[in-house]
Amino acid sequence: MIKEDVIFYKLCVDSFVDGICITDENGIIVMNNKSLEKMFGFNQDELLHQSIAVLIPERYKEININHFLDLIKNPEQFKEGSVNELYGLHKDGKILHVEVKIKHFEYDGHLYTKLMISDISLRKHNEHKIRSINYGLEKEIKKQNKELKHLVKKLKSSNSQLKQEVQQKVLAERKAKASFKKEKEYHVLKSKFLSMASHEFKTPLSGIYTSATLIGKYNDPVDEKINIHVEKIKKLVNQFNAILDDFLLLEKTESKAINYQPEIFVFYKLMKEILHDAQSVIKKGQRFQLTQGNEKAEVFHDKKILSLIFRNIIYNAIKYSNKDSVITIDISTNGYITVKVKDQGIGIPKEDQKHIFERFFRAANALPFQGTGIGLNIVKHHIESLKGSINFKSKESEGTVFIVKLPLKIEDDVKN
């Protein structure tokens, strides 16, 4: 097939992590890399000149090989570069879950097919595992919900008799405590479920992001429409990862698994980094107005936690403000770190303001916007753990200002 530079091209394909297999128009393997041999358990050059059927399980062989040969002979009816999930056959007889990407090319008047093969057996195992976990958790939650509803029903019945008998009131209070305990157990179970699900989702999300990156890399010649969709996939994966990170951080916060790691840094520089990163999500016409007293003032804090706090507040200001609006950030490091973030957004309805820091709560006018309702809850938890305070003033349809106040130095009893 290749008359010159065979060694060079072999080194190139051997460097790929994924398995590479090139077949002729009859489905005979004419080149493969070491990753493919390792994936399917074959020795060096053992696959050469064999039919692609050697990699297909017996019970799928007739259907898949006919499908593959039809794909080779009539490539125009299949989408180039499409991804197919198939079953593969290891040399020792083990069945593998594989992902196959197919591309055709011509050389010296002959048609060849390149297959890029990834072993996704672990991913499939994890997906099955999380489905089993989800089923068990959902079953347990339904059971506890049923018990909770039953207790609430009994509690209501007891409340109706409180006016007549004092004894009934005591009984109702006991049942109310039992109901509260059940509800608390439910919330703990839900948090553990979210944390577990978040960890399990991370692996397939990483695979999706990697695949999208590879699609962009192999988009040659460049198709701008493909690039647009690749970037959209990567952006959505990052958004999903951010939501999962919120749930993971929530679980750590509840279990007190976070240890603060303070360091000395220039606070104004951190805020500039946050505003620079925010340019990727800022709306058309929105702009920041930043004021700072001492631009060189140093603080002794956990930089990641402070970044989490102020990113959350500033990104909320962006999300809930209209285009062509101004977001004002006023920073003071005189004795304390004091940051005021003022927007011209939708504001918080008066009746919702008392709940704004509650977990999973979202104001009525914020429901059309994407969010989980846990960001401000986590922010308030960390600010209070750092011996600081957070307050706000807001008027619906006019905007909101958040005021955060923190000591310049993290205290010794806060570090652990």
KOLBA-833687 format. One record per residue (C-alpha): residue number from 0; x, y, z. Coordinates in steps of 0.001 Angstrom, whole numbers, plus 524288, in hexadecimal, padded with zeros to 5 digits. Layout:
BEGIN
pt n NUM | xx X | yy Y | zz Z
...
***
This chain:
BEGIN
pt n 0 | xx 80000 | yy 80000 | zz 80000
pt n 1 | xx 80A93 | yy 809A7 | zz 8041E
pt n 2 | xx 81721 | yy 808E1 | zz 7FC4F
pt n 3 | xx 81F62 | yy 81314 | zz 80338
pt n 4 | xx 821A8 | yy 81710 | zz 8114D
pt n 5 | xx 81AC9 | yy 80AFA | zz 816B2
pt n 6 | xx 82273 | yy 80BA0 | zz 82366
pt n 7 | xx 81F02 | yy 819EF | zz 82562
pt n 8 | xx 8107A | yy 817D3 | zz 8233E
pt n 9 | xx 81099 | yy 80BC7 | zz 82C09
pt n 10 | xx 816DB | yy 813C4 | zz 836F1
pt n 11 | xx 80C4E | yy 81E1A | zz 8351E
pt n 12 | xx 800E0 | yy 814B3 | zz 83683
pt n 13 | xx 80792 | yy 80D52 | zz 841A7
pt n 14 | xx 807F6 | yy 81A11 | zz 84976
pt n 15 | xx 7F90C | yy 81AD9 | zz 84A19
pt n 16 | xx 7F286 | yy 816CA | zz 856D6
pt n 17 | xx 7E6AB | yy 811E7 | zz 84F49
pt n 18 | xx 7E793 | yy 805DB | zz 846B5
pt n 19 | xx 7E9BD | yy 8089F | zz 8382E
pt n 20 | xx 7E605 | yy 7FEA9 | zz 82DDA
pt n 21 | xx 7E6B9 | yy 8006D | zz 81F02
pt n 22 | xx 7DFE3 | yy 7F6AF | zz 8160C
pt n 23 | xx 7DEF2 | yy 7F515 | zz 8076E
pt n 24 | xx 7D22D | yy 7F483 | zz 7FFF2
pt n 25 | xx 7D063 | yy 7E624 | zz 8039E
pt n 26 | xx 7D1A4 | yy 7E8B6 | zz 8122B
pt n 27 | xx 7DF79 | yy 7E331 | zz 81324
pt n 28 | xx 7E83A | yy 7E9FA | zz 81D21
pt n 29 | xx 7F3FF | yy 7F02D | zz 81660
pt n 30 | xx 7F8F8 | yy 7F87C | zz 821B5
pt n 31 | xx 7F65F | yy 7F9FD | zz 83043
pt n 32 | xx 7FD0F | yy 80022 | zz 83BFD
pt n 33 | xx 80200 | yy 7FA5A | zz 848BA
pt n 34 | xx 7F66B | yy 7FFEB | zz 8505B
pt n 35 | xx 7ED16 | yy 7F78E | zz 8484C
pt n 36 | xx 7F54D | yy 7EB52 | zz 84A8C
pt n 37 | xx 7F5D4 | yy 7EDFF | zz 85921
pt n 38 | xx 7E735 | yy 7F107 | zz 859B1
pt n 39 | xx 7E367 | yy 7E417 | zz 85348
pt n 40 | xx 7EE8B | yy 7DBCA | zz 858EF
pt n 41 | xx 7F618 | yy 7D8F5 | zz 84C6B
pt n 42 | xx 804CC | yy 7D84F | zz 84A76
pt n 43 | xx 80C6D | yy 7E16B | zz 8419F
pt n 44 | xx 80843 | yy 7E070 | zz 8334C
pt n 45 | xx 7FF3E | yy 7D4FC | zz 8368F
pt n 46 | xx 7F35F | yy 7DC4F | zz 83148
pt n 47 | xx 7F977 | yy 7DFC0 | zz 82425
pt n 48 | xx 7F2C7 | yy 7D99A | zz 81846
pt n 49 | xx 7E7A6 | yy 7D469 | zz 820A3
pt n 50 | xx 7D961 | yy 7D7D4 | zz 81E65
pt n 51 | xx 7D373 | yy 7E23F | zz 82718
pt n 52 | xx 7C9FD | yy 7D768 | zz 82B00
pt n 53 | xx 7D45D | yy 7D22D | zz 8347B
pt n 54 | xx 7D11F | yy 7DDBB | zz 83D63
pt n 55 | xx 7C25D | yy 7DB46 | zz 83D45
pt n 56 | xx 7BB59 | yy 7D1E3 | zz 846AF
pt n 57 | xx 7B599 | yy 7C5DE | zz 84014
pt n 58 | xx 7A76C | yy 7C926 | zz 8431A
pt n 59 | xx 7A8D1 | yy 7D693 | zz 83CDE
pt n 60 | xx 7B23D | yy 7D2A9 | zz 8321B
pt n 61 | xx 7A910 | yy 7D03D | zz 826B6
pt n 62 | xx 7A12A | yy 7DCBC | zz 828AE
pt n 63 | xx 7ACCB | yy 7E588 | zz 82BE5
pt n 64 | xx 7B5F5 | yy 7E0B4 | zz 82126
pt n 65 | xx 7AB53 | yy 7E243 | zz 816D0
pt n 66 | xx 7A86C | yy 7EFC6 | zz 81C26
pt n 67 | xx 7B6E8 | yy 7F31A | zz 81C0A
pt n 68 | xx 7B920 | yy 7EE38 | zz 80E06
pt n 69 | xx 7AD1E | yy 7F5C8 | zz 8099F
pt n 70 | xx 7B2E2 | yy 801AE | zz 81066
pt n 71 | xx 7BFA3 | yy 7FFE7 | zz 808DB
pt n 72 | xx 7B92E | yy 7FDD6 | zz 7FB94
pt n 73 | xx 7AEE9 | yy 80878 | zz 7FD19
pt n 74 | xx 7B540 | yy 812CD | zz 805D9
pt n 75 | xx 7ACCE | yy 81DBA | zz 8008F
pt n 76 | xx 7A0AF | yy 818D4 | zz 807C5
pt n 77 | xx 7A761 | yy 819C3 | zz 81520
pt n 78 | xx 7AB14 | yy 82608 | zz 81C90
pt n 79 | xx 7B9E2 | yy 827BA | zz 81C30
pt n 80 | xx 7C034 | yy 827CF | zz 829A7
pt n 81 | xx 7B40E | yy 822EA | zz 830A2
pt n 82 | xx 7B5B6 | yy 81BC3 | zz 83D9A
pt n 83 | xx 7B030 | yy 80E03 | zz 83F3C
pt n 84 | xx 7AF6F | yy 80631 | zz 84BD3
pt n 85 | xx 7B200 | yy 7F7DA | zz 848B4
pt n 86 | xx 7B69E | yy 7EB3D | zz 84EFB
pt n 87 | xx 7C497 | yy 7E69E | zz 84D0A
pt n 88 | xx 7CAED | yy 7D952 | zz 84F40
pt n 89 | xx 7D76A | yy 7D83D | zz 8574E
pt n 90 | xx 7E0BD | yy 7CD5B | zz 8534B
pt n 91 | xx 7DDB4 | yy 7C62E | zz 85FFC
pt n 92 | xx 7CF20 | yy 7C640 | zz 85CB4
pt n 93 | xx 7CB43 | yy 7D1A9 | zz 86578
pt n 94 | xx 7C0EE | yy 7DAEB | zz 85FEA
pt n 95 | xx 7C4EA | yy 7E944 | zz 85F72
pt n 96 | xx 7BC83 | yy 7F565 | zz 85E4C
pt n 97 | xx 7C2E2 | yy 7FE03 | zz 85411
pt n 98 | xx 7C08F | yy 80B0C | zz 84D89
pt n 99 | xx 7C407 | yy 80B41 | zz 83F0A
pt n 100 | xx 7C645 | yy 8172F | zz 8366B
pt n 101 | xx 7C750 | yy 81464 | zz 827D3
pt n 102 | xx 7CD9F | yy 81C27 | zz 81CF0
pt n 103 | xx 7D03B | yy 8187A | zz 80EAF
pt n 104 | xx 7DB78 | yy 81C54 | zz 805EE
pt n 105 | xx 7E124 | yy 81881 | zz 7F8C7
pt n 106 | xx 7EF36 | yy 81517 | zz 7F5E1
pt n 107 | xx 7F539 | yy 81086 | zz 7E926
pt n 108 | xx 7E7C2 | yy 80E3C | zz 7E338
pt n 109 | xx 7E2CE | yy 805DA | zz 7EE88
pt n 110 | xx 7D8C7 | yy 808DA | zz 7F918
pt n 111 | xx 7DD08 | yy 8072E | zz 80757
pt n 112 | xx 7D5F7 | yy 808C0 | zz 8142B
pt n 113 | xx 7DBF0 | yy 80E2D | zz 820BA
pt n 114 | xx 7D5B2 | yy 80A1E | zz 82D82
pt n 115 | xx 7D8CF | yy 81127 | zz 83A3D
pt n 116 | xx 7D4CA | yy 807FF | zz 8454D
pt n 117 | xx 7D369 | yy 80B8A | zz 853C3
pt n 118 | xx 7D106 | yy 801BF | zz 85EAD
pt n 119 | xx 7C549 | yy 806F3 | zz 8665B
pt n 120 | xx 7C303 | yy 7FAAB | zz 86E80
pt n 121 | xx 7C628 | yy 801D7 | zz 87B40
pt n 122 | xx 7BD0A | yy 80CF6 | zz 877B3
pt n 123 | xx 7B20E | yy 80369 | zz 8749D
pt n 124 | xx 7B489 | yy 7FC66 | zz 88171
pt n 125 | xx 7B3B5 | yy 8095D | zz 888D1
pt n 126 | xx 7A73E | yy 80D23 | zz 881B4
pt n 127 | xx 7A10F | yy 8003A | zz 88582
pt n 128 | xx 7A5D2 | yy 801F8 | zz 8935E
pt n 129 | xx 7A025 | yy 80FA0 | zz 894C6
pt n 130 | xx 79330 | yy 80B1D | zz 88F10
pt n 131 | xx 792AC | yy 8007C | zz 8996A
pt n 132 | xx 7962E | yy 80A38 | zz 8A424
pt n 133 | xx 78C07 | yy 813E5 | zz 89F3A
pt n 134 | xx 7818E | yy 8096E | zz 89F2F
pt n 135 | xx 784A6 | yy 80580 | zz 8AD20
pt n 136 | xx 7850F | yy 81394 | zz 8B1D9
pt n 137 | xx 77871 | yy 81734 | zz 8AAF7
pt n 138 | xx 771D1 | yy 80B72 | zz 8B107
pt n 139 | xx 776BE | yy 80F2E | zz 8BE89
pt n 140 | xx 772C9 | yy 81D71 | zz 8BCB3
pt n 141 | xx 7651A | yy 8197E | zz 8B86D
pt n 142 | xx 76408 | yy 810EC | zz 8C474
pt n 143 | xx 76867 | yy 81BDD | zz 8CD7A
pt n 144 | xx 75F7A | yy 825A1 | zz 8C6A5
pt n 145 | xx 75423 | yy 81C76 | zz 8C8BA
pt n 146 | xx 75780 | yy 81B49 | zz 8D72B
pt n 147 | xx 75938 | yy 82A02 | zz 8D835
pt n 148 | xx 74BFC | yy 82CAE | zz 8D1E6
pt n 149 | xx 745DF | yy 822EE | zz 8DB0D
pt n 150 | xx 74BE6 | yy 829BE | zz 8E6C7
pt n 151 | xx 747A2 | yy 8371C | zz 8E1F3
pt n 152 | xx 739D3 | yy 83209 | zz 8E024
pt n 153 | xx 739B1 | yy 82CFB | zz 8EE09
pt n 154 | xx 73F50 | yy 839DE | zz 8F2D6
pt n 155 | xx 73469 | yy 84198 | zz 8EC5C
pt n 156 | xx 72A85 | yy 838A8 | zz 8F28A
pt n 157 | xx 7309C | yy 83AF9 | zz 8FFE0
pt n 158 | xx 730CB | yy 849C0 | zz 8FDF5
pt n 159 | xx 72219 | yy 849EC | zz 8FBEE
pt n 160 | xx 7202E | yy 8447A | zz 9099A
pt n 161 | xx 7298D | yy 84DAC | zz 91099
pt n 162 | xx 71E8F | yy 85718 | zz 91418
pt n 163 | xx 7179E | yy 84C92 | zz 91BF8
pt n 164 | xx 72253 | yy 844DC | zz 922B0
pt n 165 | xx 72FA0 | yy 848FE | zz 927A5
pt n 166 | xx 7340F | yy 83AEB | zz 926FA
pt n 167 | xx 731EA | yy 83AE1 | zz 9184F
pt n 168 | xx 73B0F | yy 84694 | zz 91734
pt n 169 | xx 74640 | yy 83F3A | zz 91DCA
pt n 170 | xx 74433 | yy 833B8 | zz 914B3
pt n 171 | xx 74426 | yy 83CA2 | zz 908E3
pt n 172 | xx 75106 | yy 842F5 | zz 90D13
pt n 173 | xx 75779 | yy 835A8 | zz 90E11
pt n 174 | xx 752A9 | yy 831FA | zz 9009F
pt n 175 | xx 7575D | yy 83F05 | zz 8FB53
pt n 176 | xx 7651C | yy 83C1B | zz 90060
pt n 177 | xx 764B0 | yy 82EB6 | zz 8FA0F
pt n 178 | xx 76051 | yy 834FA | zz 8ED64
pt n 179 | xx 76B77 | yy 83ED4 | zz 8EE0B
pt n 180 | xx 7753A | yy 833DF | zz 8F051
pt n 181 | xx 77020 | yy 82C98 | zz 8E471
pt n 182 | xx 77103 | yy 838E2 | zz 8DC35
pt n 183 | xx 77F08 | yy 83B2B | zz 8E0B5
pt n 184 | xx 782A7 | yy 82D2B | zz 8DD17
pt n 185 | xx 77C5D | yy 82F60 | zz 8CFDF
pt n 186 | xx 784AA | yy 83B8F | zz 8CD72
pt n 187 | xx 79114 | yy 83443 | zz 8D16E
pt n 188 | xx 78D83 | yy 82924 | zz 8C83D
pt n 189 | xx 78ABC | yy 832CF | zz 8BD47
pt n 190 | xx 797D3 | yy 839B2 | zz 8BF50
pt n 191 | xx 79F29 | yy 82CB9 | zz 8BF09
pt n 192 | xx 797DE | yy 828D6 | zz 8B2C4
pt n 193 | xx 79B44 | yy 835B1 | zz 8AC16
pt n 194 | xx 7A976 | yy 83442 | zz 8AFE5
pt n 195 | xx 7AA16 | yy 82638 | zz 8AB25
pt n 196 | xx 7A334 | yy 82987 | zz 89E71
pt n 197 | xx 7AC21 | yy 83537 | zz 89C60
pt n 198 | xx 7B855 | yy 82CDA | zz 89DBE
pt n 199 | xx 7B2FF | yy 822A3 | zz 8945B
pt n 200 | xx 7AEFE | yy 82CD5 | zz 88A3E
pt n 201 | xx 7BCB8 | yy 8329F | zz 88A35
pt n 202 | xx 7C277 | yy 82712 | zz 882C6
pt n 203 | xx 7B919 | yy 82714 | zz 87713
pt n 204 | xx 7B980 | yy 835F2 | zz 876B3
pt n 205 | xx 7C83F | yy 8356D | zz 875B8
pt n 206 | xx 7C6D9 | yy 82BCB | zz 86A73
pt n 207 | xx 7BD0E | yy 834AA | zz 8639F
pt n 208 | xx 7C615 | yy 8405F | zz 8651D
pt n 209 | xx 7D1CA | yy 8389D | zz 8600F
pt n 210 | xx 7CA03 | yy 83378 | zz 8547C
pt n 211 | xx 7C550 | yy 84129 | zz 8511C
pt n 212 | xx 7D35B | yy 84606 | zz 851AB
pt n 213 | xx 7D7AE | yy 83AFE | zz 848A4
pt n 214 | xx 7CCA1 | yy 83E04 | zz 83F30
pt n 215 | xx 7D18C | yy 84BF9 | zz 83E6F
pt n 216 | xx 7DF73 | yy 8472C | zz 83CD0
pt n 217 | xx 7DC3A | yy 83DF5 | zz 831AF
pt n 218 | xx 7D347 | yy 847D6 | zz 82AFE
pt n 219 | xx 7DBD7 | yy 848C0 | zz 81EF5
pt n 220 | xx 7D911 | yy 84FBA | zz 8161F
pt n 221 | xx 7D326 | yy 8592A | zz 81FF5
pt n 222 | xx 7C454 | yy 859A9 | zz 8200D
pt n 223 | xx 7BFFE | yy 8657E | zz 827F9
pt n 224 | xx 7B2A5 | yy 85F7E | zz 82AA9
pt n 225 | xx 7B934 | yy 853C5 | zz 83107
pt n 226 | xx 7C204 | yy 85CC0 | zz 8390D
pt n 227 | xx 7B61E | yy 8646B | zz 83DC0
pt n 228 | xx 7AF6C | yy 85800 | zz 8427F
pt n 229 | xx 7BC07 | yy 852BF | zz 8488E
pt n 230 | xx 7BDAB | yy 85F3C | zz 85076
pt n 231 | xx 7AF5B | yy 85EAA | zz 8545A
pt n 232 | xx 7B118 | yy 850AC | zz 85952
pt n 233 | xx 7BD3C | yy 8548D | zz 8610C
pt n 234 | xx 7B63D | yy 86065 | zz 866CA
pt n 235 | xx 7AA8A | yy 8581D | zz 86AFE
pt n 236 | xx 7B395 | yy 84DD7 | zz 870ED
pt n 237 | xx 7BA72 | yy 85899 | zz 878AE
pt n 238 | xx 7AD38 | yy 85DB7 | zz 87D58
pt n 239 | xx 7A926 | yy 85001 | zz 8818D
pt n 240 | xx 7B644 | yy 84E20 | zz 88865
pt n 241 | xx 7B43F | yy 85AFA | zz 88FA8
pt n 242 | xx 7A6F5 | yy 85629 | zz 89489
pt n 243 | xx 7ACEE | yy 8492F | zz 898CC
pt n 244 | xx 7B7DE | yy 85091 | zz 89FB9
pt n 245 | xx 7AD73 | yy 85834 | zz 8A737
pt n 246 | xx 7A726 | yy 84B79 | zz 8ABBF
pt n 247 | xx 7B44D | yy 84599 | zz 8AF86
pt n 248 | xx 7B7EB | yy 851D7 | zz 8B715
pt n 249 | xx 7AAA5 | yy 851B8 | zz 8BDB7
pt n 250 | xx 7ACF5 | yy 843C8 | zz 8C267
pt n 251 | xx 7BA93 | yy 8475E | zz 8C766
pt n 252 | xx 7B4F2 | yy 85350 | zz 8CE35
pt n 253 | xx 7AA9F | yy 84B2B | zz 8D514
pt n 254 | xx 7B45A | yy 840C4 | zz 8D92C
pt n 255 | xx 7BE4B | yy 84B23 | zz 8DD81
pt n 256 | xx 7C86A | yy 844EF | zz 8D45A
pt n 257 | xx 7CE2B | yy 85203 | zz 8CFF9
pt n 258 | xx 7DB08 | yy 85658 | zz 8D5E6
pt n 259 | xx 7DE87 | yy 86468 | zz 8D2FD
pt n 260 | xx 7EC1E | yy 8665B | zz 8CD36
pt n 261 | xx 7EFD0 | yy 874B0 | zz 8CF61
pt n 262 | xx 7FA9A | yy 87BBE | zz 8C7FC
pt n 263 | xx 7FF27 | yy 889BA | zz 8C618
pt n 264 | xx 7FA7E | yy 8902B | zz 8B985
pt n 265 | xx 7F65C | yy 89D59 | zz 8B3F4
pt n 266 | xx 7E79A | yy 89DEB | zz 8B4FA
pt n 267 | xx 7E5D3 | yy 8A7E4 | zz 8AA03
pt n 268 | xx 7ED34 | yy 89ED2 | zz 8A0B3
pt n 269 | xx 7E3CC | yy 893AC | zz 8A3F7
pt n 270 | xx 7D817 | yy 89C4D | zz 8A0EB
pt n 271 | xx 7DE28 | yy 8A057 | zz 893ED
pt n 272 | xx 7DFCE | yy 891EB | zz 8906C
pt n 273 | xx 7D183 | yy 88F47 | zz 8939B
pt n 274 | xx 7CCF6 | yy 89AA7 | zz 88B27
pt n 275 | xx 7D5F7 | yy 8964E | zz 8801F
pt n 276 | xx 7D030 | yy 8888A | zz 8806A
pt n 277 | xx 7C27E | yy 88E48 | zz 880F5
pt n 278 | xx 7C46C | yy 8940E | zz 87365
pt n 279 | xx 7C113 | yy 88696 | zz 86DDF
pt n 280 | xx 7B341 | yy 8871B | zz 87390
pt n 281 | xx 7B063 | yy 895AC | zz 8738F
pt n 282 | xx 7A4B1 | yy 89A07 | zz 86B80
pt n 283 | xx 7A553 | yy 8A35F | zz 8600D
pt n 284 | xx 7A74C | yy 8B15B | zz 86493
pt n 285 | xx 7A97D | yy 8ADC0 | zz 872DB
pt n 286 | xx 7B566 | yy 8B3DD | zz 8794D
pt n 287 | xx 7BC24 | yy 8B40D | zz 8867A
pt n 288 | xx 7BF23 | yy 8C03F | zz 88E47
pt n 289 | xx 7C9CE | yy 8BCF4 | zz 8981A
pt n 290 | xx 7CE6B | yy 8C5CF | zz 8A30D
pt n 291 | xx 7D981 | yy 8C255 | zz 8AC3F
pt n 292 | xx 7E036 | yy 8C93E | zz 8B77E
pt n 293 | xx 7ED7C | yy 8C2C3 | zz 8B96B
pt n 294 | xx 7F088 | yy 8BA8A | zz 8AD63
pt n 295 | xx 7FC5F | yy 8B43E | zz 8B3FF
pt n 296 | xx 7F5B6 | yy 8B018 | zz 8C0A4
pt n 297 | xx 7F8E5 | yy 8A20A | zz 8C455
pt n 298 | xx 7EFF8 | yy 89882 | zz 8CB6C
pt n 299 | xx 7F209 | yy 88B4A | zz 8D1D7
pt n 300 | xx 7E6F5 | yy 8826A | zz 8CD73
pt n 301 | xx 7E35F | yy 87632 | zz 8C5E6
pt n 302 | xx 7E42F | yy 87BA9 | zz 8B818
pt n 303 | xx 7DB7C | yy 87131 | zz 8B1FF
pt n 304 | xx 7D097 | yy 8735B | zz 8BBDE
pt n 305 | xx 7D0E7 | yy 8822A | zz 8BA32
pt n 306 | xx 7D0B6 | yy 88030 | zz 8AB80
pt n 307 | xx 7C4C7 | yy 87745 | zz 8AD04
pt n 308 | xx 7BDBE | yy 88174 | zz 8B564
pt n 309 | xx 7BFA4 | yy 88D2B | zz 8AC8D
pt n 310 | xx 7BE4D | yy 885BD | zz 89FAB
pt n 311 | xx 7B100 | yy 88105 | zz 8A42B
pt n 312 | xx 7AC55 | yy 88EB5 | zz 8A7C4
pt n 313 | xx 7B1E4 | yy 8954E | zz 89B86
pt n 314 | xx 7AD11 | yy 88AB0 | zz 8924C
pt n 315 | xx 79F7B | yy 88BE5 | zz 89864
pt n 316 | xx 79FFD | yy 89A90 | zz 895B7
pt n 317 | xx 7A31A | yy 89795 | zz 88775
pt n 318 | xx 798B0 | yy 88D1B | zz 88637
pt n 319 | xx 78D8F | yy 894F9 | zz 88C32
pt n 320 | xx 790D8 | yy 8A1E8 | zz 88573
pt n 321 | xx 78CB6 | yy 8A646 | zz 87800
pt n 322 | xx 79561 | yy 8A98F | zz 86C72
pt n 323 | xx 79BBF | yy 8B715 | zz 86C1F
pt n 324 | xx 79BCF | yy 8B802 | zz 87AFD
pt n 325 | xx 7A67B | yy 8BBCD | zz 884A6
pt n 326 | xx 7AB46 | yy 8B301 | zz 88FA2
pt n 327 | xx 7B262 | yy 8BAC8 | zz 89A1A
pt n 328 | xx 7BC9D | yy 8B46C | zz 8A2D5
pt n 329 | xx 7C199 | yy 8BCC2 | zz 8AE25
pt n 330 | xx 7CD40 | yy 8B71B | zz 8B5A5
pt n 331 | xx 7D2D3 | yy 8BBC4 | zz 8C295
pt n 332 | xx 7DDDD | yy 8B55C | zz 8CA3D
pt n 333 | xx 7DE7E | yy 8BF1B | zz 8D55C
pt n 334 | xx 7DE6B | yy 8B6A0 | zz 8E194
pt n 335 | xx 7D550 | yy 8ACC8 | zz 8DB13
pt n 336 | xx 7D2BD | yy 8A782 | zz 8CD85
pt n 337 | xx 7C623 | yy 8AE46 | zz 8C997
pt n 338 | xx 7C076 | yy 8ABA3 | zz 8BC18
pt n 339 | xx 7B3D3 | yy 8B170 | zz 8B6D4
pt n 340 | xx 7AE5B | yy 8ABA9 | zz 8AA40
pt n 341 | xx 7A336 | yy 8B3A5 | zz 8A494
pt n 342 | xx 79B61 | yy 8AFFB | zz 8987C
pt n 343 | xx 79005 | yy 8B5B4 | zz 890C3
pt n 344 | xx 7890C | yy 8A8AE | zz 88F79
pt n 345 | xx 77BE4 | yy 8A2B8 | zz 89283
pt n 346 | xx 77D3F | yy 8A45B | zz 8A13D
pt n 347 | xx 7779D | yy 89B6C | zz 8ABB4
pt n 348 | xx 76910 | yy 89BD7 | zz 8AEFD
pt n 349 | xx 766CB | yy 8A0B4 | zz 8BCDC
pt n 350 | xx 75F94 | yy 89452 | zz 8C0F2
pt n 351 | xx 76B06 | yy 88BD0 | zz 8BC60
pt n 352 | xx 77619 | yy 89362 | zz 8C2B3
pt n 353 | xx 77571 | yy 88C50 | zz 8CFC3
pt n 354 | xx 777BA | yy 87F47 | zz 8C8D3
pt n 355 | xx 7829F | yy 88371 | zz 8BF7F
pt n 356 | xx 78D80 | yy 87C31 | zz 8C6D1
pt n 357 | xx 785B8 | yy 86FBC | zz 8C8BA
pt n 358 | xx 78A7F | yy 863B7 | zz 8C18D
pt n 359 | xx 783CB | yy 860D6 | zz 8B483
pt n 360 | xx 77B46 | yy 86CF4 | zz 8B5D5
pt n 361 | xx 7796C | yy 8755D | zz 8A9AB
pt n 362 | xx 771B2 | yy 88207 | zz 8A93F
pt n 363 | xx 76553 | yy 881E4 | zz 8A106
pt n 364 | xx 76AD6 | yy 88B1B | zz 896B4
pt n 365 | xx 777A6 | yy 8834F | zz 895BA
pt n 366 | xx 7716E | yy 87687 | zz 89152
pt n 367 | xx 77309 | yy 8795F | zz 882A2
pt n 368 | xx 781C7 | yy 87A2B | zz 884BB
pt n 369 | xx 78AAB | yy 86E43 | zz 885E0
pt n 370 | xx 78F00 | yy 86B12 | zz 893BF
pt n 371 | xx 78EB4 | yy 8614E | zz 89EFC
pt n 372 | xx 78B6F | yy 86A1F | zz 8AA75
pt n 373 | xx 7970B | yy 865B5 | zz 8B29F
pt n 374 | xx 7A166 | yy 86FC9 | zz 8AEFA
pt n 375 | xx 79DBD | yy 87A66 | zz 8B8DE
pt n 376 | xx 79B84 | yy 87015 | zz 8C351
pt n 377 | xx 7A993 | yy 86B4D | zz 8C1A1
pt n 378 | xx 7AEA9 | yy 8795F | zz 8C0EE
pt n 379 | xx 7A804 | yy 87D1A | zz 8CDBC
pt n 380 | xx 7AD1A | yy 870CF | zz 8D462
pt n 381 | xx 7BB4A | yy 873EB | zz 8D0CE
pt n 382 | xx 7BA45 | yy 88269 | zz 8D400
pt n 383 | xx 7B4FA | yy 87F7D | zz 8E18D
pt n 384 | xx 7BF42 | yy 874B4 | zz 8E380
pt n 385 | xx 7C9A6 | yy 87EFD | zz 8E05F
pt n 386 | xx 7C3D4 | yy 887F4 | zz 8EAE9
pt n 387 | xx 7BE11 | yy 89124 | zz 8E0D0
pt n 388 | xx 7B099 | yy 895DB | zz 8DCDD
pt n 389 | xx 7A84A | yy 89734 | zz 8D0A0
pt n 390 | xx 79CA6 | yy 8A055 | zz 8CF09
pt n 391 | xx 794D1 | yy 8A590 | zz 8C3B8
pt n 392 | xx 78B20 | yy 8AFE5 | zz 8BF9F
pt n 393 | xx 7821A | yy 8ADA0 | zz 8B43A
pt n 394 | xx 7762C | yy 8B2F8 | zz 8AD5E
pt n 395 | xx 76EF0 | yy 8AB4C | zz 8A316
pt n 396 | xx 7717F | yy 8AFFA | zz 89513
pt n 397 | xx 77BC4 | yy 8B9BE | zz 899C8
pt n 398 | xx 7874F | yy 8B17B | zz 89E21
pt n 399 | xx 78EB5 | yy 8ABDD | zz 8A9A8
pt n 400 | xx 79ADD | yy 8AF44 | zz 8B173
pt n 401 | xx 7A223 | yy 8A4CE | zz 8B952
pt n 402 | xx 7AB85 | yy 8A919 | zz 8C40F
pt n 403 | xx 7B5D9 | yy 89F5E | zz 8C895
pt n 404 | xx 7BE9C | yy 8A24B | zz 8D42E
pt n 405 | xx 7CA21 | yy 89989 | zz 8D80F
pt n 406 | xx 7D5F7 | yy 89AC7 | zz 8E0FC
pt n 407 | xx 7E2DB | yy 89D57 | zz 8D9EF
pt n 408 | xx 7E8B6 | yy 89137 | zz 8E014
pt n 409 | xx 7E29C | yy 883D2 | zz 8E212
pt n 410 | xx 7E24E | yy 8805D | zz 8F06B
pt n 411 | xx 7E9A4 | yy 87487 | zz 8F5C6
pt n 412 | xx 7DD6D | yy 86D94 | zz 8FAAF
pt n 413 | xx 7D772 | yy 86E53 | zz 8ECE5
pt n 414 | xx 7E24A | yy 8674A | zz 8E574
pt n 415 | xx 7DDE9 | yy 85988 | zz 8E8D5
***
